[in-house]
Amino acid sequence: PRLGVVRTGLVGTVFQWCCLVAGAAPYVMEVLSRGDTGGQQAEPDAWRPRALAVRFLVGGVVASRTGLWLFDLSVTQLVQERVSEHELGPVCGVQSSLQASFETLSFVSGLVFADPHAFFVLVLGSLGVVTAAAALNVFFAIGGRHS
């Protein structure tokens, strides 16, 4: 059976989310179990997570890019199939503006939470945003008839 563009995007989003959760969970659990959420430690290197947690984090992020790529391809295909030619320019312009705005927001978040002790906040924020995107994609996929 044919998977279709909408379901392919859903598979990509869920794959991205699963990879990020699997990668971030060991890191966040280690940071939270140490109680190191922003305070200074006696030793400068005491706050650093173990190498295994960092490897899981990096591996999860790298693997999640496959899901993001799959989702991006499906969105591009949906836009090309469902938006008329005379509306394509404004729709793509708004999409590009939104992407640039959220990318700028990620840069600002990095500046606000620049302390290495607060890196877990950026990790949790990223997980939250991907979770919201996955939920919206699920609602889109089950909310209507798609070919």
N, C-alpha and C positions, 0 to 999 in steps of 0.2 A: 504494500500500500504506500501511497504517496504521502509524505510528511507535510508538505506545503510550507509556504513562506512564514505564515504566522506561527505555526508550531516550531519551525526551525529557530525563529527568534526566541521563542519560549525556552527551547532546549539550550540555546546559547546563554540566556540570562540565568537560568537555573544552574548551568555548569559553572558560570562565572561566580555566582553566589556560593556554591558548594566549595569551590577552590579557595575562595577568600576566607570562608569560615574555617575550613580545615587548616589554612595557613596561619590565620590570625589567632585562633583559639589558644594554641600553646604559648604564644608570646603574651597575649593579654592575661591569661591565667597566671603566668609566671610573674608578670609585673604586679598584678593585683594581690597575689599571694605574698609578695614581699612587702606590700603596703607602700610601695614607692610610687606615689602618684603626684609628685611635684616637690617634695621636700628634699633637702640636701642630705646626703649620707656622710658618715664620718670618713669613709675612704672614697676617693674620687671614682674608682672603678666599681664600687659596690653595686651601683644601680644598673649596670649593664646586664642584659639578659644572657643566658647561656647560648652558646653557638648553635645548639640544636634548635632552640626556639626561633632564632634568627633564620636559620636555614629553612624551617617550615614556612616562615613568613614570606621569605623571598620566593621559595618554590610555589607557594600558593598564589602569589601575585603573578608570577610568570605564567603559570598554568591558566590562571583566570583570563589572561589576555586572549586565549583561544575562544572562550565564550563571548568575550566582548567583541571580538572580530566577527564571530558568527552572527551575533545580534545586530551589529552595525551593517553587515551585508543584507540581512533580512529587512531592516528598516529602509535602507536605500532602495531595495527592490520594491517594497510596499509603496514608497513615495512615487517611484517611477510608474507603477501600475495603477495607482488610485488617484493621483493628482493630475488634473488636466493641464495641457501645455501652457495655457495662458495664466494659470495659477502657480506653476512650478517655480518661477523666479521668486515671488514673495514668500512662498512656503520654505524654500531652501534658504532664503535670506534670514527668515525668523529662526530657522533651525540653527544656522551658523551663529547668529547672535546669541541664542541661548547657550550653545556649546561654549562660546567664548566667555560668556558671563560666568558660567559655572567653573570654567578653567581658571578665570581670574579669582573666583571665590576660593578655589583650592590653593592658589598662591597666597592669598591673604590669610587663609587659615594657617598655612605654614609659617607666616610671619608672626601671627598672634601666638601660636604655640611653638615657638622656636626653641624653647628649652628642651633638651633631649629627654628630661624626665617626663615631659608632657606628650611624648610621641604617641603613647597609647591612645590619647584623645583623638589624634588624627586617624589612627587605625580604626577606632570605634566609629568615628564620623564617616569614614569611607564605607565601612560595613553597613552603617545606617542608610547611606545614600543608595548603595547597591541593593539593599533589602527593599527600599521604597520603589526603586525602578523595577525590581523583579515582581513586586506585588502589583504595580500598575500594569506590567506586561501580562501577568496572569489574568487580571480583570479584563484586559483588552481581548485576550485570547478566548476567554470563556463568555465574554459579554455579548457577542454577536455572531452572526453567521459569516464565516470567512471561507473563501474558496482556496 
